[in-house]
Amino acid sequence: MQVLVRDNNVEQALRVLKKKMQREGVFREMKARSAYEKPSEKRAREKAEAVRRYRKLARKKMQREGLLPAPKKAPMRAAGAGAR
C-alpha cells in the first residue's frame, strides 16, 4: 500500500492511508488476530457474515425490482462543514 505525501502535508497523507487501510480491512484483521478465536467461534462468525451478505444482496435485489422502497438518502453536508 502506498500513499504520496504532497507539499509536506503528512496529516492529509495519514488520513488517506487510514482510509485505504479501513477499506482493505486491515484494522478488522488486526483486531481479529489480537486474540485467539476458537474454531467453533470462527465457524459461527463466518456463517453469520454469510447470512448478512445474503440478506443484503436479497434486499438490494428487491429494491431494484420495486418490491421494497429505496433507502432514504442522507442530506448532503455543506461544503465547508467539517473542514478545518
Biopython code that builds the backbone (N, CA, C, O; Angstrom):
import numpy as np
from Bio.PDB.StructureBuilder import StructureBuilder

atoms = [
    (1, "MET", "N", (0.860, -1.169, 0.000)),
    (1, "MET", "CA", (0.000, 0.000, 0.000)),
    (1, "MET", "C", (0.907, 1.233, 0.000)),
    (1, "MET", "O", (1.903, 1.290, 0.722)),
    (2, "GLN", "N", (0.548, 2.200, -0.810)),
    (2, "GLN", "CA", (1.409, 3.358, -0.975)),
    (2, "GLN", "C", (0.568, 4.629, -0.976)),
    (2, "GLN", "O", (-0.499, 4.693, -1.587)),
    (3, "VAL", "N", (1.082, 5.645, -0.269)),
    (3, "VAL", "CA", (0.416, 6.945, -0.218)),
    (3, "VAL", "C", (1.450, 8.014, -0.507)),
    (3, "VAL", "O", (2.538, 8.007, 0.070)),
    (4, "LEU", "N", (1.117, 8.923, -1.392)),
    (4, "LEU", "CA", (2.031, 10.005, -1.728)),
    (4, "LEU", "C", (1.795, 11.192, -0.793)),
    (4, "LEU", "O", (0.653, 11.551, -0.503)),
    (5, "VAL", "N", (2.889, 11.794, -0.328)),
    (5, "VAL", "CA", (2.802, 12.986, 0.513)),
    (5, "VAL", "C", (3.042, 14.190, -0.382)),
    (5, "VAL", "O", (4.117, 14.346, -0.960)),
    (6, "ARG", "N", (2.039, 15.027, -0.488)),
    (6, "ARG", "CA", (2.150, 16.212, -1.353)),
    (6, "ARG", "C", (2.352, 17.457, -0.503)),
    (6, "ARG", "O", (1.677, 17.643, 0.510)),
    (7, "ASP", "N", (3.261, 18.289, -0.910)),
    (7, "ASP", "CA", (3.543, 19.578, -0.246)),
    (7, "ASP", "C", (3.814, 19.402, 1.245)),
    (7, "ASP", "O", (3.397, 20.233, 2.052)),
    (8, "ASN", "N", (4.504, 18.335, 1.613)),
    (8, "ASN", "CA", (4.833, 18.048, 3.020)),
    (8, "ASN", "C", (3.600, 17.993, 3.917)),
    (8, "ASN", "O", (3.697, 18.272, 5.112)),
    (9, "ASN", "N", (2.443, 17.637, 3.360)),
    (9, "ASN", "CA", (1.204, 17.555, 4.131)),
    (9, "ASN", "C", (1.052, 16.123, 4.636)),
    (9, "ASN", "O", (0.355, 15.303, 4.038)),
    (10, "VAL", "N", (1.725, 15.843, 5.759)),
    (10, "VAL", "CA", (1.731, 14.494, 6.319)),
    (10, "VAL", "C", (0.362, 14.140, 6.905)),
    (10, "VAL", "O", (-0.059, 12.986, 6.834)),
    (11, "GLU", "N", (-0.331, 15.116, 7.481)),
    (11, "GLU", "CA", (-1.628, 14.846, 8.093)),
    (11, "GLU", "C", (-2.619, 14.321, 7.056)),
    (11, "GLU", "O", (-3.343, 13.359, 7.312)),
    (12, "GLN", "N", (-2.646, 14.955, 5.887)),
    (12, "GLN", "CA", (-3.565, 14.521, 4.843)),
    (12, "GLN", "C", (-3.174, 13.131, 4.337)),
    (12, "GLN", "O", (-4.043, 12.295, 4.089)),
    (13, "ALA", "N", (-1.882, 12.883, 4.184)),
    (13, "ALA", "CA", (-1.419, 11.574, 3.729)),
    (13, "ALA", "C", (-1.791, 10.494, 4.740)),
    (13, "ALA", "O", (-2.147, 9.380, 4.357)),
    (14, "LEU", "N", (-1.711, 10.820, 6.028)),
    (14, "LEU", "CA", (-2.077, 9.868, 7.072)),
    (14, "LEU", "C", (-3.569, 9.545, 7.015)),
    (14, "LEU", "O", (-3.964, 8.392, 7.184)),
    (15, "ARG", "N", (-4.400, 10.569, 6.775)),
    (15, "ARG", "CA", (-5.843, 10.342, 6.636)),
    (15, "ARG", "C", (-6.138, 9.433, 5.456)),
    (15, "ARG", "O", (-6.977, 8.537, 5.549)),
    (16, "VAL", "N", (-5.444, 9.666, 4.338)),
    (16, "VAL", "CA", (-5.643, 8.846, 3.139)),
    (16, "VAL", "C", (-5.219, 7.407, 3.421)),
    (16, "VAL", "O", (-5.898, 6.464, 3.015)),
    (17, "LEU", "N", (-4.093, 7.242, 4.120)),
    (17, "LEU", "CA", (-3.606, 5.906, 4.457)),
    (17, "LEU", "C", (-4.603, 5.172, 5.339)),
    (17, "LEU", "O", (-4.898, 4.002, 5.097)),
    (18, "LYS", "N", (-5.127, 5.846, 6.360)),
    (18, "LYS", "CA", (-6.099, 5.216, 7.257)),
    (18, "LYS", "C", (-7.354, 4.802, 6.501)),
    (18, "LYS", "O", (-7.913, 3.735, 6.753)),
    (19, "LYS", "N", (-7.796, 5.650, 5.569)),
    (19, "LYS", "CA", (-8.992, 5.333, 4.774)),
    (19, "LYS", "C", (-8.745, 4.101, 3.912)),
    (19, "LYS", "O", (-9.610, 3.233, 3.798)),
    (20, "LYS", "N", (-7.549, 4.026, 3.300)),
    (20, "LYS", "CA", (-7.215, 2.869, 2.472)),
    (20, "LYS", "C", (-7.153, 1.597, 3.319)),
    (20, "LYS", "O", (-7.641, 0.543, 2.910)),
    (21, "MET", "N", (-6.549, 1.709, 4.499)),
    (21, "MET", "CA", (-6.439, 0.544, 5.373)),
    (21, "MET", "C", (-7.822, 0.089, 5.840)),
    (21, "MET", "O", (-8.081, -1.111, 5.937)),
    (22, "GLN", "N", (-8.700, 1.033, 6.127)),
    (22, "GLN", "CA", (-10.063, 0.709, 6.543)),
    (22, "GLN", "C", (-10.779, -0.036, 5.418)),
    (22, "GLN", "O", (-11.450, -1.039, 5.661)),
    (23, "ARG", "N", (-10.635, 0.456, 4.192)),
    (23, "ARG", "CA", (-11.292, -0.156, 3.042)),
    (23, "ARG", "C", (-10.782, -1.576, 2.794)),
    (23, "ARG", "O", (-11.552, -2.452, 2.398)),
    (24, "GLU", "N", (-9.488, -1.807, 3.027)),
    (24, "GLU", "CA", (-8.892, -3.121, 2.801)),
    (24, "GLU", "C", (-9.186, -4.092, 3.941)),
    (24, "GLU", "O", (-8.964, -5.294, 3.794)),
    (25, "GLY", "N", (-9.678, -3.595, 5.070)),
    (25, "GLY", "CA", (-9.997, -4.483, 6.194)),
    (25, "GLY", "C", (-8.806, -4.794, 7.077)),
    (25, "GLY", "O", (-8.816, -5.794, 7.795)),
    (26, "VAL", "N", (-7.783, -3.961, 7.038)),
    (26, "VAL", "CA", (-6.575, -4.206, 7.832)),
    (26, "VAL", "C", (-6.878, -4.085, 9.322)),
    (26, "VAL", "O", (-6.408, -4.900, 10.116)),
    (27, "PHE", "N", (-7.659, -3.073, 9.711)),
    (27, "PHE", "CA", (-7.951, -2.867, 11.125)),
    (27, "PHE", "C", (-8.776, -4.024, 11.678)),
    (27, "PHE", "O", (-8.553, -4.462, 12.806)),
    (28, "ARG", "N", (-9.734, -4.523, 10.882)),
    (28, "ARG", "CA", (-10.565, -5.638, 11.321)),
    (28, "ARG", "C", (-9.718, -6.887, 11.513)),
    (28, "ARG", "O", (-9.917, -7.641, 12.465)),
    (29, "GLU", "N", (-8.761, -7.103, 10.595)),
    (29, "GLU", "CA", (-7.899, -8.272, 10.690)),
    (29, "GLU", "C", (-6.966, -8.161, 11.896)),
    (29, "GLU", "O", (-6.722, -9.155, 12.580)),
    (30, "MET", "N", (-6.444, -6.965, 12.162)),
    (30, "MET", "CA", (-5.569, -6.775, 13.325)),
    (30, "MET", "C", (-6.335, -7.082, 14.614)),
    (30, "MET", "O", (-5.806, -7.720, 15.524)),
    (31, "LYS", "N", (-7.567, -6.626, 14.678)),
    (31, "LYS", "CA", (-8.387, -6.884, 15.870)),
    (31, "LYS", "C", (-8.650, -8.379, 16.014)),
    (31, "LYS", "O", (-8.606, -8.918, 17.120)),
    (32, "ALA", "N", (-8.923, -9.044, 14.901)),
    (32, "ALA", "CA", (-9.210, -10.477, 14.943)),
    (32, "ALA", "C", (-7.980, -11.267, 15.378)),
    (32, "ALA", "O", (-8.104, -12.265, 16.087)),
    (33, "ARG", "N", (-6.812, -10.835, 14.963)),
    (33, "ARG", "CA", (-5.581, -11.560, 15.294)),
    (33, "ARG", "C", (-5.043, -11.220, 16.680)),
    (33, "ARG", "O", (-4.094, -11.850, 17.147)),
    (34, "SER", "N", (-5.631, -10.243, 17.332)),
    (34, "SER", "CA", (-5.109, -9.845, 18.640)),
    (34, "SER", "C", (-5.398, -10.894, 19.707)),
    (34, "SER", "O", (-4.706, -10.950, 20.724)),
    (35, "ALA", "N", (-6.411, -11.724, 19.484)),
    (35, "ALA", "CA", (-6.747, -12.768, 20.459)),
    (35, "ALA", "C", (-7.113, -14.031, 19.699)),
    (35, "ALA", "O", (-7.547, -13.971, 18.549)),
    (36, "TYR", "N", (-6.936, -15.170, 20.346)),
    (36, "TYR", "CA", (-7.250, -16.452, 19.719)),
    (36, "TYR", "C", (-8.754, -16.599, 19.544)),
    (36, "TYR", "O", (-9.539, -16.239, 20.421)),
    (37, "GLU", "N", (-9.135, -17.134, 18.393)),
    (37, "GLU", "CA", (-10.551, -17.387, 18.121)),
    (37, "GLU", "C", (-10.726, -18.893, 17.964)),
    (37, "GLU", "O", (-10.092, -19.517, 17.113)),
    (38, "LYS", "N", (-11.587, -19.465, 18.787)),
    (38, "LYS", "CA", (-11.824, -20.898, 18.721)),
    (38, "LYS", "C", (-12.428, -21.253, 17.360)),
    (38, "LYS", "O", (-13.157, -20.453, 16.775)),
    (39, "PRO", "N", (-12.125, -22.448, 16.862)),
    (39, "PRO", "CA", (-12.679, -22.848, 15.562)),
    (39, "PRO", "C", (-14.204, -22.789, 15.524)),
    (39, "PRO", "O", (-14.780, -22.424, 14.499)),
    (40, "SER", "N", (-14.861, -23.141, 16.617)),
    (40, "SER", "CA", (-16.332, -23.088, 16.629)),
    (40, "SER", "C", (-16.817, -21.641, 16.544)),
    (40, "SER", "O", (-17.819, -21.361, 15.885)),
    (41, "GLU", "N", (-16.114, -20.726, 17.204)),
    (41, "GLU", "CA", (-16.486, -19.309, 17.136)),
    (41, "GLU", "C", (-16.239, -18.764, 15.730)),
    (41, "GLU", "O", (-17.011, -17.949, 15.225)),
    (42, "LYS", "N", (-15.148, -19.224, 15.102)),
    (42, "LYS", "CA", (-14.831, -18.781, 13.749)),
    (42, "LYS", "C", (-15.916, -19.238, 12.777)),
    (42, "LYS", "O", (-16.358, -18.459, 11.933)),
    (43, "ARG", "N", (-16.351, -20.504, 12.891)),
    (43, "ARG", "CA", (-17.408, -21.012, 12.021)),
    (43, "ARG", "C", (-18.690, -20.225, 12.218)),
    (43, "ARG", "O", (-19.360, -19.877, 11.246)),
    (44, "ALA", "N", (-19.039, -19.941, 13.470)),
    (44, "ALA", "CA", (-20.274, -19.193, 13.758)),
    (44, "ALA", "C", (-20.190, -17.780, 13.190)),
    (44, "ALA", "O", (-21.164, -17.280, 12.626)),
    (45, "ARG", "N", (-19.034, -17.135, 13.334)),
    (45, "ARG", "CA", (-18.861, -15.776, 12.818)),
    (45, "ARG", "C", (-18.945, -15.759, 11.296)),
    (45, "ARG", "O", (-19.617, -14.909, 10.712)),
    (46, "GLU", "N", (-18.257, -16.708, 10.658)),
    (46, "GLU", "CA", (-18.277, -16.750, 9.197)),
    (46, "GLU", "C", (-19.677, -17.044, 8.667)),
    (46, "GLU", "O", (-20.078, -16.493, 7.643)),
    (47, "LYS", "N", (-20.425, -17.910, 9.358)),
    (47, "LYS", "CA", (-21.790, -18.217, 8.931)),
    (47, "LYS", "C", (-22.673, -16.976, 9.077)),
    (47, "LYS", "O", (-23.486, -16.683, 8.201)),
    (48, "ALA", "N", (-22.511, -16.251, 10.185)),
    (48, "ALA", "CA", (-23.296, -15.030, 10.392)),
    (48, "ALA", "C", (-22.966, -13.992, 9.320)),
    (48, "ALA", "O", (-23.860, -13.305, 8.826)),
    (49, "GLU", "N", (-21.683, -13.875, 8.960)),
    (49, "GLU", "CA", (-21.288, -12.932, 7.911)),
    (49, "GLU", "C", (-21.904, -13.324, 6.573)),
    (49, "GLU", "O", (-22.346, -12.460, 5.815)),
    (50, "ALA", "N", (-21.936, -14.627, 6.278)),
    (50, "ALA", "CA", (-22.524, -15.098, 5.017)),
    (50, "ALA", "C", (-24.016, -14.790, 4.978)),
    (50, "ALA", "O", (-24.537, -14.361, 3.948)),
    (51, "VAL", "N", (-24.704, -15.008, 6.092)),
    (51, "VAL", "CA", (-26.144, -14.719, 6.169)),
    (51, "VAL", "C", (-26.375, -13.231, 5.960)),
    (51, "VAL", "O", (-27.304, -12.838, 5.253)),
    (52, "ARG", "N", (-25.532, -12.397, 6.574)),
    (52, "ARG", "CA", (-25.659, -10.951, 6.436)),
    (52, "ARG", "C", (-25.468, -10.522, 4.979)),
    (52, "ARG", "O", (-26.218, -9.694, 4.462)),
    (53, "ARG", "N", (-24.449, -11.101, 4.322)),
    (53, "ARG", "CA", (-24.209, -10.783, 2.910)),
    (53, "ARG", "C", (-25.385, -11.206, 2.049)),
    (53, "ARG", "O", (-25.803, -10.462, 1.161)),
    (54, "TYR", "N", (-25.928, -12.403, 2.304)),
    (54, "TYR", "CA", (-27.055, -12.908, 1.510)),
    (54, "TYR", "C", (-28.280, -12.020, 1.683)),
    (54, "TYR", "O", (-28.951, -11.686, 0.707)),
    (55, "ARG", "N", (-28.572, -11.638, 2.921)),
    (55, "ARG", "CA", (-29.737, -10.781, 3.172)),
    (55, "ARG", "C", (-29.570, -9.410, 2.527)),
    (55, "ARG", "O", (-30.531, -8.845, 2.004)),
    (56, "LYS", "N", (-28.360, -8.880, 2.563)),
    (56, "LYS", "CA", (-28.108, -7.578, 1.947)),
    (56, "LYS", "C", (-28.321, -7.669, 0.439)),
    (56, "LYS", "O", (-28.934, -6.787, -0.162)),
    (57, "LEU", "N", (-27.805, -8.750, -0.172)),
    (57, "LEU", "CA", (-27.970, -8.946, -1.602)),
    (57, "LEU", "C", (-29.448, -9.085, -1.960)),
    (57, "LEU", "O", (-29.909, -8.489, -2.934)),
    (58, "ALA", "N", (-30.191, -9.867, -1.177)),
    (58, "ALA", "CA", (-31.618, -10.054, -1.432)),
    (58, "ALA", "C", (-32.378, -8.734, -1.281)),
    (58, "ALA", "O", (-33.278, -8.435, -2.065)),
    (59, "ARG", "N", (-32.004, -7.944, -0.261)),
    (59, "ARG", "CA", (-32.658, -6.649, -0.043)),
    (59, "ARG", "C", (-32.423, -5.715, -1.228)),
    (59, "ARG", "O", (-33.347, -5.048, -1.692)),
    (60, "LYS", "N", (-31.174, -5.671, -1.720)),
    (60, "LYS", "CA", (-30.861, -4.815, -2.872)),
    (60, "LYS", "C", (-31.620, -5.276, -4.113)),
    (60, "LYS", "O", (-32.107, -4.453, -4.888)),
    (61, "LYS", "N", (-31.721, -6.597, -4.301)),
    (61, "LYS", "CA", (-32.439, -7.126, -5.454)),
    (61, "LYS", "C", (-33.913, -6.736, -5.393)),
    (61, "LYS", "O", (-34.495, -6.340, -6.403)),
    (62, "MET", "N", (-34.514, -6.847, -4.210)),
    (62, "MET", "CA", (-35.923, -6.489, -4.056)),
    (62, "MET", "C", (-36.141, -5.000, -4.274)),
    (62, "MET", "O", (-37.178, -4.598, -4.801)),
    (63, "GLN", "N", (-35.177, -4.176, -3.875)),
    (63, "GLN", "CA", (-35.291, -2.732, -4.098)),
    (63, "GLN", "C", (-35.220, -2.416, -5.586)),
    (63, "GLN", "O", (-35.952, -1.560, -6.080)),
    (64, "ARG", "N", (-34.330, -3.115, -6.300)),
    (64, "ARG", "CA", (-34.230, -2.895, -7.746)),
    (64, "ARG", "C", (-35.520, -3.290, -8.454)),
    (64, "ARG", "O", (-35.927, -2.646, -9.421)),
    (65, "GLU", "N", (-36.164, -4.353, -7.966)),
    (65, "GLU", "CA", (-37.402, -4.837, -8.582)),
    (65, "GLU", "C", (-38.612, -4.025, -8.149)),
    (65, "GLU", "O", (-39.707, -4.211, -8.680)),
    (66, "GLY", "N", (-38.425, -3.127, -7.191)),
    (66, "GLY", "CA", (-39.520, -2.273, -6.752)),
    (66, "GLY", "C", (-40.400, -2.888, -5.688)),
    (66, "GLY", "O", (-41.461, -2.345, -5.382)),
    (67, "LEU", "N", (-39.991, -4.005, -5.116)),
    (67, "LEU", "CA", (-40.786, -4.650, -4.075)),
    (67, "LEU", "C", (-40.573, -4.005, -2.707)),
    (67, "LEU", "O", (-41.423, -4.111, -1.822)),
    (68, "LEU", "N", (-39.444, -3.344, -2.544)),
    (68, "LEU", "CA", (-39.129, -2.619, -1.309)),
    (68, "LEU", "C", (-38.819, -1.173, -1.676)),
    (68, "LEU", "O", (-38.278, -0.913, -2.750)),
    (69, "PRO", "N", (-39.155, -0.228, -0.797)),
    (69, "PRO", "CA", (-38.790, 1.162, -1.098)),
    (69, "PRO", "C", (-37.279, 1.342, -1.015)),
    (69, "PRO", "O", (-36.604, 0.682, -0.224)),
    (70, "ALA", "N", (-36.766, 2.233, -1.830)),
    (70, "ALA", "CA", (-35.338, 2.527, -1.827)),
    (70, "ALA", "C", (-34.970, 3.193, -0.510)),
    (70, "ALA", "O", (-35.802, 3.879, 0.084)),
    (71, "PRO", "N", (-33.736, 3.003, -0.040)),
    (71, "PRO", "CA", (-33.332, 3.643, 1.215)),
    (71, "PRO", "C", (-33.330, 5.153, 1.086)),
    (71, "PRO", "O", (-33.074, 5.698, 0.012)),
    (72, "LYS", "N", (-33.618, 5.824, 2.194)),
    (72, "LYS", "CA", (-33.624, 7.282, 2.186)),
    (72, "LYS", "C", (-32.197, 7.787, 2.088)),
    (72, "LYS", "O", (-31.301, 7.288, 2.769)),
    (73, "LYS", "N", (-31.994, 8.775, 1.240)),
    (73, "LYS", "CA", (-30.652, 9.328, 1.058)),
    (73, "LYS", "C", (-30.395, 10.367, 2.137)),
    (73, "LYS", "O", (-31.271, 11.160, 2.482)),
    (74, "ALA", "N", (-29.180, 10.347, 2.661)),
    (74, "ALA", "CA", (-28.786, 11.315, 3.680)),
    (74, "ALA", "C", (-28.641, 12.687, 3.042)),
    (74, "ALA", "O", (-28.155, 12.787, 1.915)),
    (75, "PRO", "N", (-29.047, 13.745, 3.729)),
    (75, "PRO", "CA", (-28.897, 15.085, 3.158)),
    (75, "PRO", "C", (-27.423, 15.424, 3.003)),
    (75, "PRO", "O", (-26.601, 15.056, 3.843)),
    (76, "MET", "N", (-27.095, 16.122, 1.937)),
    (76, "MET", "CA", (-25.701, 16.489, 1.688)),
    (76, "MET", "C", (-25.271, 17.558, 2.675)),
    (76, "MET", "O", (-26.022, 18.478, 2.997)),
    (77, "ARG", "N", (-24.040, 17.410, 3.144)),
    (77, "ARG", "CA", (-23.497, 18.415, 4.068)),
    (77, "ARG", "C", (-22.993, 19.616, 3.294)),
    (77, "ARG", "O", (-22.696, 19.534, 2.102)),
    (78, "ALA", "N", (-22.904, 20.722, 3.993)),
    (78, "ALA", "CA", (-22.372, 21.937, 3.365)),
    (78, "ALA", "C", (-20.903, 21.717, 3.040)),
    (78, "ALA", "O", (-20.228, 20.932, 3.707)),
    (79, "ALA", "N", (-20.406, 22.406, 2.019)),
    (79, "ALA", "CA", (-19.040, 22.201, 1.553)),
    (79, "ALA", "C", (-18.017, 22.559, 2.639)),
    (79, "ALA", "O", (-16.971, 21.916, 2.734)),
    (80, "GLY", "N", (-18.302, 23.559, 3.439)),
    (80, "GLY", "CA", (-17.341, 23.993, 4.460)),
    (80, "GLY", "C", (-17.455, 23.231, 5.771)),
    (80, "GLY", "O", (-16.589, 23.366, 6.636)),
    (81, "ALA", "N", (-18.497, 22.439, 5.934)),
    (81, "ALA", "CA", (-18.704, 21.735, 7.194)),
    (81, "ALA", "C", (-17.641, 20.654, 7.383)),
    (81, "ALA", "O", (-17.371, 19.869, 6.474)),
    (82, "GLY", "N", (-17.064, 20.625, 8.531)),
    (82, "GLY", "CA", (-16.062, 19.619, 8.858)),
    (82, "GLY", "C", (-14.664, 19.985, 8.409)),
    (82, "GLY", "O", (-13.700, 19.396, 8.897)),
    (83, "ALA", "N", (-14.518, 20.912, 7.521)),
    (83, "ALA", "CA", (-13.186, 21.325, 7.064)),
    (83, "ALA", "C", (-12.562, 22.240, 8.105)),
    (83, "ALA", "O", (-13.213, 23.113, 8.680)),
    (84, "ARG", "N", (-11.293, 22.008, 8.319)),
    (84, "ARG", "CA", (-10.608, 22.833, 9.329)),
    (84, "ARG", "C", (-9.713, 23.820, 8.672)),
    (84, "ARG", "O", (-9.051, 24.603, 9.355)),
]
sb = StructureBuilder()
sb.init_structure("model")
sb.init_model(0)
sb.init_chain("A")
sb.init_seg("    ")
for serial, (resi, resn, name, xyz) in enumerate(atoms, 1):
    if name == "N":
        sb.init_residue(resn, " ", resi, " ")
    sb.init_atom(name, np.array(xyz, "f"), 0.0, 1.0, " ", f" {name:<3s}", serial, name[0])
structure = sb.get_structure()
